[in-house]
């Protein structure tokens, strides 16, 4: 990471010392390793033995299936590894150029129910993307965040959301497309939605590094997940 961005990261992290631990991995993390790490951390948070965690990373190219995934929505002509997960949602892709965020929070401490948590997660990504010059929006009935795709004349998904909650501790989280190879999405029906496309910051003409995306996420986290019983709008 360039020295200037490293300083920006340190300054931003110092502002959230009372919030979760933040972990940012530079090398791609194998999916099985991420699952085992999250599972252990969820148990430790539940037991009061560890802080909450926000983990930002990339994975090697692979497909994951949520609890609603249909077998006929997977084509996988490149033979990528596939994983069944306990998160909500359907099929999605992970790989280089995509910022994955695993968010492990104790909803008991934050006064949030699951619905409010998902709204907060969406609001956090909307605020972070706004800092990067992108106006993303929610759509009823379509989980994730959406932007206009001028090339196709329709809306496209820029961020997928899939969460799991175990005894009021959250895990899994979001996948935000920064500058990935979008052709990997041809191997699935993303999130089961055949009539919509998938896009990225780069495809929208936004030049942003993963470090810059991380800084936007760090700067907007605390307001999105205030320890308050109020449900985010």
C-alpha positions as CSV (number, residue, x, y, z in Angstrom):
1,X,0.0,0.0,0.0
2,X,1.4,3.5,-0.9
3,X,2.6,5.4,2.2
4,X,-0.1,8.1,1.8
5,X,-2.9,5.5,1.8
6,X,-1.3,3.7,4.7
7,X,-1.4,6.9,6.7
8,X,-5.0,7.5,5.7
9,X,-5.9,4.0,6.9
10,X,-4.2,4.5,10.2
11,X,-6.0,7.8,10.8
12,X,-9.4,6.4,9.9
13,X,-8.9,3.4,12.1
14,X,-8.0,5.5,15.0
15,X,-11.4,7.2,14.8
16,X,-13.2,3.9,15.4
17,X,-11.2,2.5,18.3
18,X,-14.4,1.8,20.2
19,X,-15.9,-0.1,17.3
20,X,-15.1,-3.5,16.0
21,X,-11.6,-4.8,15.2
22,X,-10.8,-4.2,11.6
23,X,-8.8,-6.7,9.6
24,X,-7.7,-6.0,6.0
25,X,-5.9,-8.8,4.1
26,X,-3.8,-8.0,1.0
27,X,-3.4,-11.6,-0.2
28,X,-6.5,-13.6,-1.4
29,X,-8.0,-15.7,1.4
30,X,-9.1,-19.3,0.6
31,X,-12.8,-19.6,1.1
32,X,-12.6,-22.6,3.5
33,X,-10.2,-20.6,5.7
34,X,-12.5,-17.6,5.8
35,X,-15.4,-19.8,6.9
36,X,-13.5,-21.5,9.7
37,X,-12.2,-18.1,10.9
38,X,-15.6,-16.6,10.9
39,X,-17.2,-19.5,12.7
40,X,-14.7,-19.5,15.5
41,X,-14.9,-15.7,15.9
42,X,-18.7,-15.8,16.0
43,X,-18.5,-18.3,18.9
44,X,-15.9,-16.1,20.7
45,X,-18.0,-12.9,20.3
46,X,-21.1,-14.7,21.5
47,X,-19.1,-15.9,24.6
48,X,-17.8,-12.4,25.3
49,X,-14.2,-13.6,24.5
50,X,-13.5,-11.4,21.4
51,X,-14.4,-8.1,19.9
52,X,-16.7,-7.7,16.9
53,X,-14.9,-7.9,13.6
54,X,-15.0,-6.3,10.2
55,X,-12.8,-8.2,7.8
56,X,-12.1,-6.9,4.3
57,X,-10.5,-9.3,1.8
58,X,-10.5,-10.8,-1.6
59,X,-11.0,-14.5,-2.5
60,X,-9.5,-16.5,-5.4
61,X,-12.1,-17.0,-8.2
62,X,-15.0,-19.1,-7.0
63,X,-18.8,-19.4,-6.8
64,X,-20.8,-19.5,-3.6
65,X,-24.4,-20.6,-3.1
66,X,-26.7,-19.2,-0.5
67,X,-29.6,-21.0,1.1
68,X,-32.0,-20.2,-1.8
69,X,-29.6,-21.1,-4.6
70,X,-31.0,-23.3,-7.4
71,X,-28.8,-25.9,-9.1
72,X,-29.9,-24.8,-12.6
73,X,-28.6,-21.3,-12.0
74,X,-25.0,-22.6,-12.0
75,X,-23.3,-23.2,-15.4
76,X,-19.6,-22.8,-14.4
77,X,-18.0,-23.4,-17.8
78,X,-14.5,-22.6,-16.4
79,X,-14.8,-25.2,-13.6
80,X,-14.4,-22.8,-10.7
81,X,-14.6,-24.2,-7.2
82,X,-18.2,-23.9,-5.8
83,X,-19.2,-23.7,-2.1
84,X,-22.6,-24.1,-0.4
85,X,-22.8,-21.7,2.5
86,X,-25.2,-20.9,5.3
87,X,-25.8,-17.3,4.3
88,X,-29.0,-16.0,2.7
89,X,-29.3,-15.5,-1.0
90,X,-28.5,-17.4,-4.1
91,X,-25.4,-17.8,-6.4
92,X,-22.7,-15.2,-6.5
93,X,-19.1,-15.0,-7.6
94,X,-16.0,-13.9,-5.6
95,X,-12.6,-13.1,-7.0
96,X,-9.8,-10.6,-7.6
97,X,-11.0,-7.0,-7.9
98,X,-13.9,-7.5,-5.7
99,X,-13.9,-6.2,-2.1
100,X,-15.6,-8.8,0.2
101,X,-16.6,-7.6,3.6
102,X,-17.3,-10.1,6.4
103,X,-19.2,-8.3,9.2
104,X,-19.3,-10.0,12.6
105,X,-21.4,-7.9,14.9
106,X,-23.3,-8.6,18.1
107,X,-26.8,-7.4,17.4
108,X,-27.7,-7.7,21.1
109,X,-25.2,-4.9,21.9
110,X,-26.3,-2.7,19.0
111,X,-30.1,-2.9,19.6
112,X,-30.7,-4.1,16.1
113,X,-32.9,-6.9,14.8
114,X,-32.0,-8.8,11.6
115,X,-34.1,-6.6,9.3
116,X,-32.6,-3.5,10.7
117,X,-29.2,-4.9,10.5
118,X,-29.6,-5.6,6.7
119,X,-30.9,-2.0,6.3
120,X,-27.8,-0.7,8.1
121,X,-25.5,-2.8,5.9
122,X,-27.2,-1.4,2.8
123,X,-27.0,2.1,4.2
124,X,-23.3,1.7,5.0
125,X,-22.5,0.7,1.4
126,X,-24.6,3.4,-0.1
127,X,-22.7,6.0,2.0
128,X,-19.3,4.5,1.1
129,X,-20.2,4.5,-2.6
130,X,-21.4,8.1,-2.4
131,X,-17.9,9.1,-1.2
132,X,-16.6,7.4,-4.3
133,X,-18.9,9.2,-6.7
134,X,-21.5,6.5,-7.2
135,X,-25.2,6.8,-6.3
136,X,-26.4,3.3,-5.4
137,X,-30.0,2.5,-4.4
138,X,-32.0,-0.2,-2.8
139,X,-34.8,-1.9,-4.7
140,X,-37.7,-3.6,-3.0
141,X,-37.7,-7.3,-3.7
142,X,-34.0,-7.3,-4.9
143,X,-31.4,-7.6,-2.3
144,X,-28.2,-5.7,-2.9
145,X,-27.4,-2.3,-4.3
146,X,-28.3,-1.1,-7.8
147,X,-27.0,1.5,-10.2
148,X,-28.0,2.5,-13.8
149,X,-26.2,0.5,-16.5
150,X,-26.1,2.9,-19.4
151,X,-24.5,0.4,-21.7
152,X,-27.4,-2.0,-21.4
153,X,-30.2,0.5,-20.7
154,X,-31.2,-1.2,-17.4
155,X,-30.2,-1.4,-13.8
156,X,-27.2,-3.5,-12.7
157,X,-26.1,-4.8,-9.3
158,X,-22.8,-3.3,-8.0
159,X,-22.9,-4.9,-4.5
160,X,-24.3,-8.2,-3.3
161,X,-25.4,-8.9,0.2
162,X,-25.8,-12.2,1.9
163,X,-25.8,-12.6,5.7
164,X,-26.1,-15.2,8.4
165,X,-27.0,-14.7,12.0
166,X,-26.1,-17.2,14.7
167,X,-27.6,-16.5,18.1
168,X,-27.7,-12.8,17.3
169,X,-24.1,-12.6,16.0
170,X,-23.8,-11.8,12.3
171,X,-21.4,-13.2,9.8
172,X,-20.8,-13.2,6.0
173,X,-21.7,-9.8,4.6
174,X,-21.2,-8.1,1.2
175,X,-19.3,-8.3,-2.0
176,X,-18.6,-5.0,-3.8
177,X,-17.3,-5.0,-7.4
178,X,-14.4,-2.6,-7.7
179,X,-12.5,-3.8,-10.8
180,X,-13.1,-7.5,-11.3
181,X,-13.4,-9.5,-14.5
182,X,-17.2,-9.4,-14.9
183,X,-17.2,-12.2,-17.4
184,X,-17.0,-14.6,-14.5
185,X,-20.7,-13.8,-13.8
186,X,-21.6,-15.5,-17.1
187,X,-21.1,-18.8,-15.2
188,X,-24.1,-18.2,-12.9
189,X,-27.5,-16.5,-12.8
190,X,-26.3,-13.8,-10.2
191,X,-28.7,-13.9,-7.2
192,X,-31.3,-15.6,-9.4
193,X,-32.1,-12.5,-11.3
194,X,-31.9,-13.2,-15.1
195,X,-33.3,-9.8,-16.2
196,X,-30.6,-7.6,-14.6
197,X,-26.8,-7.2,-15.1
198,X,-23.8,-6.9,-12.9
199,X,-21.4,-3.9,-12.9
200,X,-18.4,-2.5,-11.1
201,X,-16.9,0.8,-10.2
202,X,-14.4,0.4,-13.1
203,X,-17.2,-0.3,-15.5
204,X,-18.9,2.9,-14.4
205,X,-15.7,4.8,-15.1
206,X,-14.7,5.2,-11.4
207,X,-11.0,4.6,-10.9
208,X,-10.7,3.5,-7.3
209,X,-8.2,1.1,-5.6
210,X,-9.2,-1.4,-3.0
211,X,-7.4,0.8,-0.4
212,X,-9.5,3.8,-1.4
213,X,-12.7,1.7,-1.2
214,X,-11.6,0.5,2.3
215,X,-11.0,4.0,3.4
216,X,-14.6,5.0,2.3
217,X,-16.0,2.0,4.2
218,X,-14.0,2.8,7.3
219,X,-15.1,6.4,7.2
220,X,-18.8,5.6,7.0
221,X,-19.1,2.6,9.3
222,X,-19.8,4.2,12.7
223,X,-22.8,6.3,11.6
224,X,-24.4,3.4,9.8
225,X,-24.1,1.0,12.8
226,X,-24.8,3.3,15.7
227,X,-25.5,1.5,18.9
228,X,-29.2,2.6,18.9
229,X,-32.5,0.9,18.9
230,X,-33.6,3.0,15.9
231,X,-33.9,1.1,12.7
232,X,-32.0,2.7,9.8
233,X,-34.1,4.2,7.1
